[in-house]
Amino acid sequence: MNILVTGVHSNLGRHVAEVLGDRDEYALKFSDRGERPPWLAGKDWTEADLTQPDQVEQLLDGVDKVLHLEALALAAQPDMAPGEVVYRNTCGVYNLARAAQTTGVERLVLASSLDLFARLPAHWQVNEMWRPRPTPSLSDLCCWTAELSLRETVRAGSLLAVCLRFATVVDPANLGNQPYNPAWVSAADAMHGIERALLFDAARTKNATRPDWHVFHIAAPGPRSKMRVTHTTGDEERSISSVPPFSYAPQDDFRSRWSHTEPSPDRSVRWQDAVADGDPVAGRPIRNVVIFGSSGPMGSATSRELADVYTVRQADLRSVEEALASWSPGMGSRPQPVRLEAPHKFRRVDMGDTQQVVDACAGMDAIINCSVLRPELHAAFKVNTVGAFNIGLGAVAHGIRRVVQTGPFQQMDPGYGSYVWDYDIPVDAPCRPLDYLYHHTKYLGQEILRVFAEHHDLEVPVMLFWRLASLDEPHQIPPFAVTYEDSARSLRAALEAPSLPSPYEQFNISVDLPHRRFELGKAKALLGFEARDQLDRHWMD
């Protein structure tokens, strides 16, 4: 069994090298950025950068299975800027999963963390069927976005993905006199979990018609472990065999370190309160608005829409003059870039630069993000994913509660689990970006903002578009379209809505059409938005 192990600059990577590195049944190849760690002396080692697709393809040559530890390793890098961590994590797992699909890798095992459930009380019977509750910490975001990215990528192709969420991995011999921690799992049990994932027979689960996505929790046994392994997982419940297909059987319950009295849980706390916002941001009247991506067509239309009522800070990597220089009559009736006069201001901002984005939020009461980059791998992750992360940081740093996010609707990409032939598709149906770069990177950015919104009680309306059309457009349009002018009006409606039912709400933005493919009423019901520009000529004679 030829196995690539990534992200070996980590506690778990060291244990893998020490326990599995010399086993005859495994041929392990180790890789990470930087220098070879001392625990890999004499072992097969290749320095590689997972954000570079050509290096990833070379790494996977002759590999059967991948053990991807980088989400845990990156979060522990003290010398790396937060935005760089998010970029390397998301771009790396995307490249690795896509290359694994094309090079014949049979499975990819992802190491994630049970810290995604740290907010939940220990007496709750949490298992793999529960939704994680990540915080905006780098460690949580690395694990959560890696899970989301891999889960979507394996919808296209034949790669089997197994996600292992680990408790805190410890070596009992090195614990000294530390008191028992219910979040521990022994290194030996963690290695046992990894071996089970490498051998896991997904064909013994019901409805196993194709390789897919599976999740298992790797925790200590016993009644005092925060995550009880006795709680049946979804895959074990759906087993078609008398022998469960995963069969994780940990041994070390740390019993010798237990206190004499078992902790008594506080059962008086309502579950809604237990998962309530961690650090809420207070709202305030909105007078000053920053528009990221202000030199693009939607940002330009929105700048014009808001200029008479709000003080606008336009923010873009390109100045208005640079954007105008690239504009041509062939662009039809797209809104031309506009530089607003004082008191409005323009600021040059790189969405991938955390400090620039955070500084651009200073003194603002609301944020509108129209920034986007579609075709280029590295820029797409830095603008669409890291940019959203930076906006979340800026909102929290400057006490901005209303953050209007824009993106593509992501429910019609063809692939396993898509809704391409469904009707009346609700806006809140789970997104299916699969591995399409533009949709994938925007999806990860949206989910990062969802985490910020839920933890800080922000108000994040996410406005989803398909086609931005003009009234005189000569081409047929899809049954989900709106003019640029109406897109700007929708963003203003999202800015001015008195409140939202929850911190994060998605809205389909389209003129009302008779096709009945998509749910379009939510924007009217919650934001009071209805498109003014009718596009009837595009669907009737």
N, C-alpha and C positions, 0 to 999 in steps of 0.2 A: 504494500500500500504506500504510494508516493504522496507525501503530504507537504504542502507549503504552509508554514506558520508565519503570519505577519504580526507586526506590532510587538516584537519580543522585548522591547525596552519597557517591560512591565513586570509586576510581581507575578502575574499568571504566566507570562512568557518564561520567566526563570524556572518556575515549577514544571512547565511542560518540557523544557530542555533537560532538567535534571531527572525527571521521572520517565518520560517517554523517549527521550533522545537516543538512548542506547538499546532500545527494545528491538529485537530481530524482526518482528512483524511490521515495523514501521520504518520507512526511509524518509526522514524529516529534513526538509530544507527550510532554513530560517532566513527571515528578511525584515529589514526596517531601515529607516533613514539613520544617518550618522554612523558612528564607529561601531564595530563589533563589540557587544557587551562581554564582560569577562566570563560569564557562565556559558558562552558558546565557543570557548577555545577548543579547537580541534573538530568542530562540527561544521556541517555544510552551511555556509553563510553567504548571502548576497545583499549588498547595500542597494536599495531601490526606493524610488519615490512613486507611491501609488497614484499620485495625481498625473503621472505621465503614462498614457496608454501604451506606448511602445515598450516601456520598461515592464509594465504589468504583463503584457503578452509574453515577453521573454521569461519572466518569473514562472509562468504557468506551463511552460514547455515540459511535457512528460508528467504533469501533476494529475493525480486522481481526485484528491480532496484538498480543501483549503480550510485552515483554522485561522480565522481572522480575529486578532486580538487588539487591533489598532484603536478601536473606540475607547477601550480602557486605557491604552497606553498614552494616547494623545492628551486626554484630560489631565494627566499627571505631569505634563511638560511645563515646568515653571518658567522657562525662558521663551515661550511662544505666545505671541499676542492672541487674545481671544478670537478675533476674526480669522486669524490664520488657522487656529485650531478647528473652527467650524468649517472652513474651506477644505482643509486637508482631510478631515473626517468624511464629509459628504461626498466630495469629488473622488476620494480614494475608494470608498465602498462601491460607488457607482461604477467606476472603471473596473474594479476587480470583478464585480458581478457580471458586467457585460462581457468582459474578456473570458470569464469562466464559461459563459454560455457558448461562445464561439470556438473555444479551444478544447472542448470535450471534457471539462471537469465534471465529475459526477455529483458532487455536493459541496456546499460551502457552509461551514459551521461558524456562526457569529457569536462572539462573546459580548454579552450585555450585562446589565447589573440589576439586582433586586432593589437597589436604591431608588428605582423608579416608583416603588411602593412605600418609601420610607415614611410618608405622611400618614399611612394607614395604621390603625391600632393593631397590636399583636394578636388580640383575641378574635380578629376577623379571619374567617376561613378563606384567605386569598389563595387563588391558584391561577393557572395560566389563562383561564377564561375571563379574568378581570382586566379592565382597562388600566394601563399604567397611569400614574399621576405625576409626571415629571415636573420639576421646578426649572426656572431659567438658569440654573447652575451649569457650567460648562460640562461637568461630568454627566449630568442627566441629559443635556441636549445632545452630547456626542452619542450616547447609547440610544436615545430615542430616535434621532434622525437616521442613525445607521440601520435600526430596525425598519423604519418606514421605507427607506431607500431600497434595501434588499428585498423587502416584501413585495414592493411594486415591480422591481426589475425581474423577479422570477416569474411574474405572470406571463412573460414572453420567453418561450424556450423550454428547455428540459432540465434545468438545474434544480436540484433539491436543496432547499435552504433549511437549516436547523438553527434556531436561536436559543442559546443558553443564557439565562439570566442568573448570574452568580451572586450568592451572598458574599460577604467580605471573606476573602480567602486568607487563612492563617495557617501557620505551621505550629502545632501545639507545643513542639519542643522549644520554641522561641518565645512563648507567652509569659514566662516567668510567673509572677504572682498576680497577673491581671485578673480581675473578676470576670465572671462569665458575661458574654455579650450575646444576646439571642440572634444577632445578625451575622454570626460567624458560620463558616463552613471550613472544615479541615482541608488542607491542600490535597491529601490523599483522596478524599471524597470528591473534590473538584476534578481531579484527574480521572477518577472513575466516571464522572459525568461526561467528560470529554470523550472518553473511550466509548461510552454508550452512544454518543452522538455520531461518532465515526462509523459505528456498526448498526445504527438504527435502521430497521427495515420498515420503511414507510408503506410498502406494499401490504403490510398486515394491518393497516388501518382501513376502516370502511370508506368506500367511495374513493379509493386511491387510484384514480384513473390516470393521473399524471404526477410528476414531481411537483412539490408545492412547498408551502411554508409551514413549519412546525415550531412550537415554542415549549421549552421545558425549564422549570425552576430548579436550580442546583443549590440546595440548602442542607443544613444539618438535620439529622433525624431527631425524634423526641418531642415531647409535649411543650418544651420551653423554647424551641426554635421559633423565631418570628414567622417564618414561612413553613408550614407543615407539609412534608412530602407525602403524608398519608392522604391528603386531599387529592382525589383523582383528577388527572389532567384530561383535557378534551380528547387527546390522541389515545390515551389509555382507555377511556370510556368507549371510544369507537373501534377498539381492537376487534378483529375478526378471529383472534387466536386466544386460546386459554392462557398463553404466555404473553403478557403485555409487550408491545414492540419496543418500548424504550427501556423499561426494567431498571430504572435508577434505584440503587439500594445502598444508601450511605450508611456508615458504621459509627462514626465518632459523634456522640451527642454532647461531649464535654461535661459529662455528668459530675466528674470530680470537682468541677468549678461552680456547680450550682449552689446557690444559697439554701439554707435550711428551710426557709419559707418561700413558697411559690408566690410570685407577684400576683396581686389581685387587680384585674383590669377595671377601669372606670367605665361602667356600662350606662352611666347616666347621660353621656354625651350623644346627641343625635348624630347620625352618620353624616347628615348635611353639614353640620358644624365641624365635623372631623376633617372634611375635605374642603373647607371654606378657604377663601383667598388668603394667601400667606402674608402679603405686604401691600395692602391696597393703596392706590393712587387716587387722591381726591380730585373731583372735577372742578372746573372753573369756567366762567364765560369765555366764549371763543371770539377773539378779535384778531389775533395774529396767526397766520397759517403758513407753514412751509410746504412747498410742493416739490418733491423730489421727481426728477425726470421732467422738469418744466419745459425743456426745449423740444420735446417730442410732440407729436400731434395731439395726444390726449392732454398732456401737460399744458400745451399752449392754449387749447380750448378751455381748460379749467382755469388757467390764469386769467383769461378774459372774463370768464363767468364770475369769478370771485372779486375782481379788482375794485368794483364799485362799492362793495360792502365791507371787505376785510383788508387788512394790511398783509400783503403777500410777500413772502421771501421765496423767490424762484431759485431752485438749486439743481444744477446739472453739471455733468463733466464737460459738456460743450457750452460755450457761451451762445447767446442768441445770435450773434453775428456769425459764428462758425456754423450754427445750424442753418441759418439763412443761406449761407454760401453753398450748402449741399442740397438745398431745396431746388426743385425744378418744376416747370409746368406739367411734366409728365406725372407728377404726383397727384394730379386731379384737384379735387376740392378739399384735400386734407388741410387742416388749419396750419397756417404758416406760423413759425416761431415769432413770439412777440416779447419785446423787452418793456416791461411796465415802468412807467415813470414814478418818481418819488411821490409818496413815501415808500413805495414798494422798492425792494432791493433784489439783486441777483448775487448768488454765491456759487463759485465753482466747487463742486463736490464729487469725489470719487466714492461711489457707493460701497466699494470694498474696503475703504479706509475708515476704521471705526472712529477715530478722533474727529475726522472731518464731518462725518454724519452726526455724531453726538453734538459737536459744536454748532452745526447748522440748526439744531433743535432748540438752542438756547434762546429764551425770550419768546418762544412760540406757545400758543395755546392748543394747537391741533396740528396733525401731520397728515398729508395726503401723499401716498407713494405711487407715482405713475412710472417709476423707473423700470426698465426692462431691457434684457439683451437675450436674443434667441439662439443664433446658430453656433457660437464659438464656445467650446467646452469650458475653458478656465474663466472667461469673462462671464458666462452664464451663471456659474456657481457663485462668483464674487458679487455680481449685481443682484441676482434674483434670490439667492439663499443667504449669503453673508450680509447683503444689503438689508434684508428684513431683520436679521439678527441685530445689526447695528441700529436700526430704527427702534427696535425693542429696548436696547440699552439707552438710546437717546430719550425715549418717552419716559422711562423710569427716572433717569438722571435729572430731567427737567420737569417732572411732575405733569406730564402731558397725558391726559386720559383718553382722548378721542384720536384714534389712528385709523385712517381710511386706507385700506390696502386694495390694490387692483391686481388682476391676474386673468388667465384664461380659464374657461370652464373645462373641466378635466374628466368628463364622463363619457366621451365618445371615441376615445382612442381604441382601435380594434385590438383585442387581446383577451386572454383568459380572465373572465370576471367582469368584462366591460358591459356597458348598457347600450351598445351600438344599435341594437334592434328593439329597444324598449320604448315605451311611450309614457307620457306624463311623468317624466323623470324628475323627482323632487330635487330642489337645489341642495338639500342637506343629505342626499345620498352620498356614501363615501366616494371620495375622488378616486379615479383610476388613471393616474398619469403614466403608468407602466414605465418604460425606459426612454420615452421621448424627452429629449434634453430640455427643451423650453418648458414643457408642462411639469417635468420632474423637478427641476430646480425651483420653479415657482411654487409647486406643491410643498416642498420642504420649507421654503420661506414662510408660507402661510401657516404651516404647522408649528414653526418656531414662534410666530406671533400668537398663535393660539395658546401656547404655553405661557408666554408673557401675560396675555390677557387674563387667563384663568388665575394666575398666581398673584397678579397685581390689580385685579378687578378693573382692567382697562376696558374701553369700549372700542372694539375693533370690527367695524363692518367691512367685509371683504366683497368687493364688487367684481363679478365674474362676467367676462365678455367672450364672444366668439368672433363675430365680424363687426368691424367698425366701417360703416358704409356711408356713401353720400347719396343724396336724393337723385342725382343724375348718373349714378354708377351704371355702366353699360352691362355689367356681368350679373349672372344669376347669383343670388346670395343664399346662404343656408338659413334654416328656420330658427335663427337665433342671431339677431342683428339689431344694431342701433346706429344712429348717426353720431359723428364726433361731438356735435353740439349737445345731443341728448346724453352722451356719456358724461360730459362736463356737468350737465344738470343733475345727473344721478349722483355724482360725487358731492355736489353741493347738498343734495338731499341727505346723503349719508352724514355729511358734516353737521347738518342742522337738526337731525332727528333728535327729539327731546331725550329719548332713552332707548335702550335695546333690552330684549328679554334676557339675554345672557351676555357675558363678556365678549364672545366671538360669534358673529353671525354672518352667514354667506348669503349673497343675493345674485340671482341671475338678472342681467340687465339687457333687455331686449324690448323692441316694440312688440305689442300684443299681436300674435299671429294665430291663424286657425289650425296650424299643423298638429297641435297637441303633442309635440315631442317632449316639451319641457314645461316645468312648473314656473310660471312667471308672475304669480300674484303676490309673492312675499314682499317684494320691493314696494308695491303699492300699499300693502297692509301695514308695514312697519315704518317705511320711510316716506310714504306719501308720494312716491315717484311714479309717474306715467310718462312714457315717451311721447313727445309732441309730434315728432316728424314721422309720418306714416310712410311705409315702404311698400305700399300696395302694388305698385307697378312691377315689383320684382316677383310677385307670385300670382298675379291675375292678368288676364288679357285686357 
